[in-house]
């Protein structure tokens, strides 16, 4: 499976969002549904009409997200030792 550098995928979008994790991390996918997060995925928390993806950041990290991109300024901790 090919992996990518997060900055390659998100580019300038990193400037407009809050980012937690290591920008140099290799990632294997991007996910907006926390239930589908796999090891080394980036979870993108989106505020939707029915639910707020920010509520699911802890679960995404627990499932193996190596980074999180979100809209709000709250700081989320990514456990670097897990990798």
C-alpha positions in Angstrom: 0.0 0.0 0.0 1.3 3.4 -0.9 1.7 6.0 1.9 1.8 9.7 1.6 3.1 12.7 3.5 0.3 14.6 5.0 1.6 17.9 3.7 1.5 16.5 0.1 -2.2 15.7 0.4 -3.5 18.8 2.3 -1.0 21.4 1.1 -2.3 24.9 1.8 -5.4 23.5 3.5 -3.3 23.0 6.6 -3.1 26.7 6.9 -6.8 27.1 7.2 -7.5 24.4 9.7 -6.4 23.3 13.1 -4.0 20.3 12.9 -2.9 17.9 15.6 -0.3 15.3 15.0 3.0 15.1 13.1 2.8 16.7 9.7 5.7 14.6 8.6 3.9 11.3 9.4 3.2 8.9 6.6 -0.4 8.2 6.3 -2.4 5.5 4.7 -5.7 7.2 4.3 -8.1 10.0 5.1 -11.3 9.5 6.9 -14.3 11.6 8.0 -16.2 8.8 9.7 -14.5 7.9 13.0 -16.0 4.4 12.9 -13.9 3.7 9.8 -10.5 5.0 11.0 -7.6 2.6 10.6 -4.0 2.8 11.8 -2.2 5.8 10.3 -5.3 7.4 8.9 -5.9 11.1 9.2 -9.3 11.9 10.7 -11.0 15.1 9.4 -13.5 16.4 11.9 -16.3 18.2 10.2 -19.2 20.1 11.8 -22.3 18.7 10.1 -26.0 19.3 10.2 -26.8 16.3 12.4 -23.6 15.8 14.4 -20.2 17.4 15.1 -17.2 15.3 14.0 -15.2 17.0 16.8 -17.0 14.8 19.3 -15.5 11.7 17.7 -11.8 12.8 17.8 -11.0 10.8 20.9 -12.5 7.6 19.3 -10.6 8.2 16.0 -7.3 8.6 17.9 -8.1 5.4 19.9 -8.6 3.5 16.6 -5.2 4.6 15.3 -5.5 8.0 13.6 -2.1 9.5 13.4 -3.3 13.0 12.8 -6.5 15.1 13.0 -7.6 18.0 11.0 -10.4 20.0 12.6 -12.2 23.3 12.4 -12.1 24.5 16.0 -9.2 25.7 18.0 -9.4 23.2 20.9 -6.1 21.2 21.2 -6.3 17.5 20.9 -3.5 15.2 22.0 -2.1 12.5 19.6 -0.1 9.8 21.4 3.2 9.8 19.6 4.4 6.7 21.5 1.7 4.6 19.9 3.5 4.5 16.6 
